[in-house]
Amino acid sequence: NHLEWETHAELDLSISISKIVFFIKPAFLDEKQVLFNPHDCYLIACYIILALNIINDNTNHFLPIIFSTPALNDFLLLIFPSTFPSQAACIPVILSNGWELPFSEVIDWRKAAIIGDERLLLQVPSIIRSVGRDRILALRQQTQFLWDAYFSSVAKIVLTTLEIVQDRVDSHISRNRLLWNSLPGGLYILPQYSTDPAQYPFYYAILGKSPSQQFTAVIHTVTPLQSQISPVVKLIIAVAKSKFCAQIVVLWNCDKPLPPRNKWPSTSVPLSVIEGQTKTMSSRFFPHDIIVTDAVLSLDEDSVLSTNEVDFAFIVWQSFPERIVGYPARSHYWDSSRSHWGYTSKWTNDYSMVLTGAAFYHRYYHYLFTHYIASSLLTMVDRMANCEDILMNFLVSAVTKQPPIKVTQKKQPGRTEQARGGPELRQTWAEWLTCMNAFSHWLGFMPLVHSQMRLDPVLFRDQVSILRKKYRDIERL
């Protein structure tokens, strides 16, 4: 009474049983009829009973998938809940001795599926019931990761295939299985940067390592150096006092000639001035060889930061090396009246971007920004001379699937942003909106994630003696 047999034009047979749909697709069928011998019918009946046991036995986290067996020769049998498309992170249960699973050359399917022996078919329900909750959670998380990273679209399937072929060709710089089977996935790992997982910000916890204890400050400069009291000079002096600062790099993107060395302040750390060859906005994220520390402190020339603020933000970044950690925060929203994404700098309870005018991030994002993002987007950023910080936030959020991190309550825009007004501000705002929608269109989704978390120093604003506080100057600013 529960079976409904339907014959299709292509001679596929479909069996609908309760919540389960069965597809039986022989590789070759006689034009007139399909013949099953008794043993084949017995196996199919066992598979049906097995699937019903798995789904009806209070184990709806699992997705039974039974591939072709030697007894069925050319037949492919897939069993899955009919509601699966609406159920995220189901765990595949695979019974197929000798079959190659998709991308098995790089994907470790044992971390995402229950793989059994087809000769021990009737033991599978008890095996499923013995899986603990922690193991189920890990399997579901890995299944969702593999789906999002490699199988969620035709484009990702094709790109994954091409990258695997590329790894075969360039075997000396191929990605290992850790890179393919851990977040963010092999597609966001460019092996030309490094084949050592410890050089990326995503694997410190897995490898039991931590990022380097120093940072490189990169100051983007577009206005000439007027005097020793210029904002950029004050910024260099404040950053150089940080005990974590390894060096300061000034990226000179100004049209004026480079000032002589005696015009720059004397510092206790190396100070290098690099004159940009193209002098474009996107060049501020170029992966210069001089940057050797894991952490990069990106600064606008008009940023106002104290040494304590620099130190505290760096300490926070060391706990979140894969994210952007900084001060000026912005947010995005969906404008339903105009059907496009909007950008706001209003002081609200959440944010989704931290501008790179005063922020820490890992140096790998310089390489990814330069070599991964489409040249059309970089050209648009250079043409507008704007939006490079928004694009960097899009990139990092797309890779990590996480929001940036804002530190302290400081909401200090640069003097350049404060000085804008009237028509210039309206034009800049229109450019931000254009960028937001162009970036999301290129990615195919909106990667930015809202967050309500803000990290402050211990005892921040508490009514205790200032002598008990480590970052004493932050509260005075």
HELIX and SHEET records of a PDB file:
HELIX    1   1 PRO A   38  ASN A   56  1                                  19    
HELIX    2   2 PRO A   70  LEU A   72  5                                   3    
HELIX    3   3 PHE A   84  SER A   86  5                                   3    
HELIX    4   4 TRP A  109  LYS A  111  5                                   3    
HELIX    5   5 GLU A  118  GLN A  123  5                                   6    
HELIX    6   6 VAL A  124  ARG A  129  1                                   6    
HELIX    7   7 ARG A  133  LEU A  146  1                                  14    
HELIX    8   8 TRP A  147  PHE A  151  3                                   5    
HELIX    9   9 VAL A  154  VAL A  169  1                                  16    
HELIX   10  10 SER A  171  ILE A  173  5                                   3    
HELIX   11  11 ARG A  177  ASN A  181  1                                   5    
HELIX   12  12 GLY A  186  TYR A  188  5                                   3    
HELIX   13  13 PRO A  197  GLN A  199  5                                   3    
HELIX   14  14 TYR A  204  LEU A  207  1                                   4    
HELIX   15  15 PRO A  231  ALA A  240  1                                  10    
HELIX   16  16 ARG A  261  LYS A  263  5                                   3    
HELIX   17  17 MET A  281  PHE A  285  5                                   5    
HELIX   18  18 THR A  307  SER A  319  1                                  13    
HELIX   19  19 TYR A  364  HIS A  371  1                                   8    
HELIX   20  20 SER A  375  MET A  384  1                                  10    
HELIX   21  21 GLU A  388  THR A  400  1                                  13    
HELIX   22  22 ARG A  415  ALA A  419  1                                   5    
HELIX   23  23 GLY A  422  LEU A  443  1                                  22    
HELIX   24  24 ILE A  466  ARG A  468  5                                   3    
HELIX   25  25 ILE A  474  ARG A  476  5                                   3    
SHEET    1   A 4 TRP A   5  THR A   7  0                                        
SHEET    2   A 4 LEU A  13  ILE A  17 -1                                        
SHEET    3   A 4 ILE A  20  PRO A  26 -1                                        
SHEET    4   A 4 PHE A  75  PRO A  81 -1                                        
SHEET    1   B 3 PHE A  62  ILE A  66  0                                        
SHEET    2   B 3 ILE A  91  LEU A  95  1                                        
SHEET    3   B 3 ILE A 114  GLY A 116  1                                        
SHEET    1   C 8 LEU A 271  GLU A 275  0                                        
SHEET    2   C 8 CYS A 245  TRP A 252  1                                        
SHEET    3   C 8 PHE A 215  THR A 221  1                                        
SHEET    4   C 8 ALA A 295  ASP A 300  1                                        
SHEET    5   C 8 ALA A 358  HIS A 362 -1                                        
SHEET    6   C 8 VAL A 325  GLY A 326 -1                                        
SHEET    7   C 8 ILE A 405  VAL A 407  1                                        
SHEET    8   C 8 ARG A 454  LEU A 455  1                                        
SHEET    1   D 3 HIS A 340  THR A 344  0                                        
SHEET    2   D 3 ALA A 329  ASP A 335 -1                                        
SHEET    3   D 3 MET A 353  VAL A 354 -1                                        
END                                                                             
